[in-house]
Amino acid sequence: HLDGREIPFSTHRNQVAGVLADAGVTLTGRDFTRPQLLDPVGDEIRVVRLEELYRIDYEPIQFDKQWQGVSDLEIDHVRMVQPGQNGLLARRVRVQLQDGVPGEDTLVDEWEQIPPISRVVGYGMSIPIRIIDTPYGPLEYWRAIPMSATSYSPSRAGTPVTAPWFGITRSGKVLKKGMVATDPRLIPLGTQLYVPGYGLATAEDTGSGVRGRMIDLGYEDHNFRSWRSYLTVYLRPPVPPADHIIWILP
């Protein structure tokens, strides 16, 4: 069996190699036979042509996203600094053919044909002080954050009345109107706030259910008012140090 053909052949040779020599069949490269060259002759000899080819496969490399502070851009605004561009990964693959039939591919090596370019988005680091009109008169603020508002009081906080910390905030104060619970990663304890419809407030408490842009408005039991709304919370001066500000809000 040779190159897709059957060749009848009579021989007095005892080994496969002798039969191939008499038939003028030459093995090149990595060609082989079944049975092997030194094996005794049987009813048939199959010559397998073994060939190796190489191909290059390409795959895009996704660009990443990076953030960069921009001093002349206002806080909570973003600006494209550099658009991203995908790169290109090249892979050299060896393909083994047996009698023209592809076998298993083998990865030889790979490299960055074109490096990706990161997308760089700038976040604002300029903090202008603005003024909002309130029932308390004009108030300064340095940041306005849309938030989801709920409310609570000592008996509605899920703490047993017999617990030593009943009605006590995370800051150690007795809960009353004007004290609110926030996510300290976003609004640290002690931050002065103005909440429209609620009034002046200070972040004095935290809660397991208060995460991200959520605020829980504190009351005493006798003056409790239920809140389920979305509103804008205004952070009042002083502006904290730069390393204490979360520049990119979750």
Secondary structure, DSSP 8 states (H G I E B T S, - for coil): -BTTB--------SBHHHHHHHHT----TT-EEES-TTSB--S--EEE-EEEEEEEEEEEE---EEEEEEEEEETT-EEEEE--B-EEEEEEEEEEEETTEEEEEEEEEEEEEE--B-EEEEEEEE---EEEEETTEEEEESEEEEEEEEEE-GGGTT--TTSTTTTB-TTS-B--TTEEEE-TTTS-TT-EEEETTTEEEEEEE--TT--SSEEEEE--GGG----EEEEEEEE-SS---GGG--SS--
